[in-house]
Amino acid sequence: MCTAAKYLSGDFYFGRTLDNGCSYNEEVIITPRRRRFAYRDAGCVQAHYAMIGVGCVRDGYPLYYDGINERGLAMAGLNFVGYAVYNNPVAGKDNIAQFEFIPWILGGCGTVADARRALARINITGAAFDSQMPAAQLHWIIADRNETIVVESTAAGFNVYDNPVGVLTNNPTFPEQQFNLNNYMGLSPKPPANKFSDKLELKTYCLGMGALGMPGDLSSQSRFVRAAFTALNSPCCKTDVESVGQFFHILGSVEQTKGSCALDGGGYETTLYTSCMNATRGVLYYTCYDNRQITAVDMHKVNLDGTMIIRYPFIHGERIFAQN
């Protein structure tokens, strides 16, 4: 399970938590402009926008979970198990396998408006990457600093939804997640007032009672509410460092702690990593479950006109600063 969010604070920030029971050796991946993409059913692309994100590399191919490109467009794929339905190739469409979708959009689109035009001719197929890696069931959030959309391919069809919330989690569909916010329209960061009954003298009894009634469990609908409330009520910060720190606090509201979400067969689901991407400056920040120190990778500090994928393995192991 996962949560993605955007945040405007001078620059445009975008990121996500990735929650799972095991790691697939995630790392930071930079794909330069001239790295050739050979798409299964859509030909080859020799040149495209450079991109940076988190994912894994398999047989030399970057399998992105999330990322941004040099133009400031951001995208992430989140689990959509039981809902996602893909199609066979269709004549007259750009047939893109689900594992190709992120590089296809980030490589060719500079804005959400560009992405909308590309999506008008896309057909997402269920082609597997290989025999050991079937198509993942996903839906996607695509954002720039001005707007956000959600892309879902289901049994009901292919849909592109405007997303004024700037947040995405998992099941159910995005319209259902957004409608559920109506149940929480009374949430406020301010201390609550007594609206229960004028026959009872009810009052606040401690500090910190803002957002009273916000759901606290780990379900995708509850995480959607928490992330939306936290992000939409977050003030702007003065510096990039402050904004990055604030973004990690926003996604900290939905982190999964080992022991809180048990899996069938043993083990626990945890937040394997949290990413924060400054899409304005092309810098990716991340933390891992076992390393809370924020690490940064700047895409503009490498040769973006190259042809070879550049990889930065996650730094694991807690870093503790000894002050004395």
Number of C-alpha atoms within 10 A of each C-alpha: 22 25 26 28 27 30 25 20 19 14 16 21 30 32 30 31 28 24 24 18 16 12 11 10 10 18 19 24 24 27 28 26 21 18 19 15 19 13 15 14 15 15 10 11 15 11 16 22 23 26 26 30 32 27 19 19 18 10 5 9 14 23 20 25 19 28 32 36 29 23 19 25 27 33 29 26 29 25 20 23 15 11 19 21 20 22 18 13 18 13 8 9 15 19 25 23 26 22 23 22 22 26 25 21 24 27 24 17 21 19 22 22 16 13 19 17 11 15 18 12 11 18 23 24 24 21 22 14 18 9 6 7 9 12 16 18 19 24 26 24 26 30 28 24 20 10 16 24 23 23 19 23 22 19 11 10 11 18 12 16 13 16 18 10 20 22 31 33 30 25 21 14 17 22 12 11 20 18 9 15 18 9 9 14 9 12 16 16 14 11 15 16 9 11 8 9 8 8 6 9 8 12 10 11 7 7 7 11 14 13 18 14 12 16 15 12 14 16 15 19 20 19 26 28 25 23 25 22 23 20 23 17 12 17 13 14 16 10 12 15 10 12 23 24 14 19 27 20 15 23 23 15 15 26 22 23 14 14 11 12 16 13 12 6 6 8 13 19 20 24 26 23 23 26 29 29 29 24 25 19 17 23 20 26 20 26 22 21 19 14 18 16 18 18 14 15 19 15 24 14 9 12 15 21 15 14 15 16 17 17 17 12 12 17 16 13 12 12 12 9 7 5 4 3
